[in-house]
């Protein structure tokens, strides 16, 4: 009876662990599907001819483009900065980068935030201090800011797609 109880408890623990692993894998799959969709959308936009009828009635079927022409990217992977910049350039965006306090001083952030149209920041690739500094300053000056998870190129592409749809963590219309 004692052995049977131990076996039952062990099986219940394994079942619980399996369910947790299943939930984690589903979340990872959903993230990957969203990243793939964002990349496909961006690739289609990059292959489309530039619309010269912006704002006219003829432009109703055109895909929306990013309204932010200068984006400050805080944190991220330094080794991928070239790819981030290339993607941003192909979208017609000037990308400014601050490493989030790794080597650059956080005191430069307010000036950089002020000069950008929007700020994007991968939460898994920035220090807590830099995160709170960016969030507080963006909120104080009403700068659109998007915090997201995933510092890779596909995560950056998803962030750019979200920015293009006007999705921000700290919206420009919020008052400090």
N, C-alpha and C positions, 0 to 999 in steps of 0.2 A: 504493500500500500504506500509506503514512504517513497519507494522508487517510482511508482506510478505518479505520485504527486509531484515529485521533482521533474519527471519527464514532461508532465502537463505544464508546469510553470516555465520550463525551458522552451517548450513549443509556443506558449503564449508570448514569451519575450521575443522569440524569433519572428513571430507573426507581427508583433508591434514594430520591430525593427524593419521588417519587409514593407509594411505599410508606409512608414516614414520615408524609406528609400524610394518607394514608388511615388510619393508626393513630391519629393525632391526632383526626381527624374522628369515628372510631368511639368514641373515649373521650369526646369532647364529646357525641355522641349518647346514649351510655349515661348520662352525667351528667344530661342534659336529661330523659331518660325517667324516671330516678329522682326528679328534682325534680318532674316532672309527677305521678308516682304519689304522692309525699308530699303534694303540694298537694291532689290529689283526695281522699286519705284524710282530711286535715285538714278539707276542706270537708264531707265526709260526716259527720265527727264533730261539726262545728259545727251541722249541720242536724238531728242526732239529738237527741231529747229527753234531758234529764238523767236519769240512772239514780238512783233513790232506794232501790235495793236493793243497794247496794255491799256486797260481802262475803257476801251470802246465796247460797243455792243457785240462786235465780231469776236471778242475775246472770251465769250461765255464758256466755250469748250476748252479753253487752254488750262493746263495744269497750273496750280498756284506755285509761285516761286517764293523763295525766302525773302522776307521783307528786311531782315537784318543783313546788311552788307558788310559789317565789320563785327566779328564775333571774337570775344575773349575766351580762350580755353584755359582753364586753371587746373593744374594737376596733369593727370594722364601719364602715359608711358613716354618718356623722352625718346626711346628708341623708335617710336612710331610717329613722331612729330612730322617727319617728312611726308608720310602717307596722309596724316590728318590735313596737312597744308595742301597737298595735291588734290585731295577730294574737295576741300573748301574752294580752291581756285577754280576747279571745274564747275562748281556751282555758282561762281561769280562772287565768292565771299573772301574778304581779307581776314585771315586768321592771325590773331595776336595770341601769344602764349606766355603764361607765367607758370613756373613750376610748382606753385603752391607752397613756397617757403623752403623747398629743399636746399637750393643754393641762392635763390633770389630773395630779397627782403620783402616781407609782407607789406611794408610801408609803401611800396610801389603800387599795390593793388587799387587803391582808390583812384589814382590817376588813370590806370589802365581801364578800370570799370567805366569811368566817366567818358573815355574816348571810344567805347564800343557801343554798338547798337543792342547787343545782347551778350549774356555770359552763359557758358556751358561748363559744367564741372562734374567729372565722374567721381562719385562719392567713395568708390573703392580705391581711388588712386590720388588721394589728397589727405593732408593731415587734418586732425580735428580743429586745430587752431585756424588753419587757412579756410576750412569750410565755414566756420562761424564768422570769420572776418568777411568773407565774400557774401554770405547770406545777409549779415547785418548791413553792410554797405549798400548792396543792391536794394534792399528793402527801404533803407533810408533815402536813397536818391531815386527810387522808383524805376530801377533798371530791370528789364526782363531777364530772368535767370532760370536756367534749367539744371537741376541736380538729377543725375541718373546713375544707374549702376552699370558698369561695363566699360573699362578704359581701353578696349581694343578698337580696331578700325570699324568693325561692324557696329559696336556700341556707339561710336562717334557718328556713324551714318544714321543710326536710329535717332540719336539726339538731334541731328540736323533736320531730319524729317519731322520730328516733334516741334522744333523751333519754327519750321516752315508752316506748320498748322497753328501756330500761336499758343502752343502748350508750354507753360512755364511753371516752375515751382514757386517762384516769387514773381508775381505779375507786375508789370510796369505801372498798372493803375492802382496798386496798393499804396496806401500812405504809411509812412514810417510809424 
